[in-house]
């Protein structure tokens, strides 16, 4: 087996202990309860002792058995914290030695770059850790092996030392997970769901592997903002009283090559009155481990699994798109192009969202299109991004007379969006000539606008004649005048020469 080489540091987590622990719980979706193993007590008495602790997990699922040698996982981290103490002294020159020799036969170690070592034993240098703070490395990229069975495991141990703190030790049991369970991927969407109304979703799964899920399976369901789940089933735990996430366990074995659905649907509701749309997602796991925050248990009858005709979905997650009856009614923000011929004027153009909903995702914000009036030229649509002045906020047409396309979700309009629902920007427009009655157009678009009657507005041209000095300076006037003057001068020179030639010597 090649020597393991350290991988790059995931990032230094200089946060307060509680915030960092919460972030790590989200990362360790496949892990169980955390453990802090130390050979010295924490400085809970307010003394100035420097005491370290690990915030590692007790068990960690490396890869699924059916993945074999193709399996990989680099989400195992080694966070080390310094207990907050009265003196505020940092832990100096912190080093962590990791012994992964216990993984022989159940996992391989991937390439590393930051922790030096030989074979399965290597050392990570964490440096000085400040009082009350911590740091995390991800030194152990794990690769699967062929022939591993679900539940096969090994133990990784680690020891942290510092120049001015007692040594601490810890260990994690690394487990080969059960079979990979699949979901249907993109399912048929639901449209026209009114605020306050509910809809049903019956999750489906397939175990297309040769391994049964002997430990049972777990279902994770999430809905986006504006939707909520009904807490109806006693084998499900929900995140809060108006949950947007549920976690359900099914103790029955999911057989190899079999497909299932839940015995009853899950119910979700459009809760927020301004919700334009959303999404319901769900996924299955053969390594049940309740995620943090799911503390509210359902009160109704439990869900069970019902076997269906064999299917192979091939996706890790199912997604159901939701659109509601709520709209975001856009109307144009427009103004006249007003000035003298030859002027370049600023004209504020854009759109206003009349509601009641407000699109949130950049791809949902839509666009507006501008065709300038005849007799004018758009010279720029300037904007600033990160201190740099840019010239064109909108896509320019390939041919004159066509539309400038302004994508409201682009970075160019970040500073042009206002709290009143309007998005507008200055078009710099040059008035080239007077065209009586000339009008440009501005048209708005978004996927939630169901009132098309107010989507288009005019951009009138109100051009006055150029001032006399400007008219005199125009090339069309200057060139003939110059030619006339040149001809007159030339004629005068000829006449003068003739006169001189006729005078007596």
Secondary structure, DSSP 8 states (H G I E B T S, - for coil): ------B-------S-HHHHHHHHHHH-TT---EE---SS---TT------EEE-EESEEEEEEGGGGGG-EE----EEEEE---TT---EEEEEEEEE-GGGTTT-EE---BSSEEETTEEEEEEEEE-TT-EEEE----EE--TT--TT-EEEEEEEEEETTEEEEEEEEEEEEE----BB-SB---EEEE-TT-EEEE--EEEE-SSS-BTT-EEEEEEE-TTEEE----TTEEESTTTTSEEEEEE-S-B-TTEEEEESS-EEEEE-STT--EEEEEEEEESS----TT--EE--S----EEEES-----BS-EEEEEEES--EEEEEE---EEEETT-EEEEEEEEEEEEE----SGGGS-EEEEE--TTEEEEEB-EEETTEEESBSSB--SSTTS-EEEETTSGGGGGGB-TTSEEEEEEEEEE-S--TT-EEEEEEE-TT---GGGSEEEEEEEEE---HHHHHHSHHHHHHHHHHHHHHHHHHHHHHHHHHHHS--
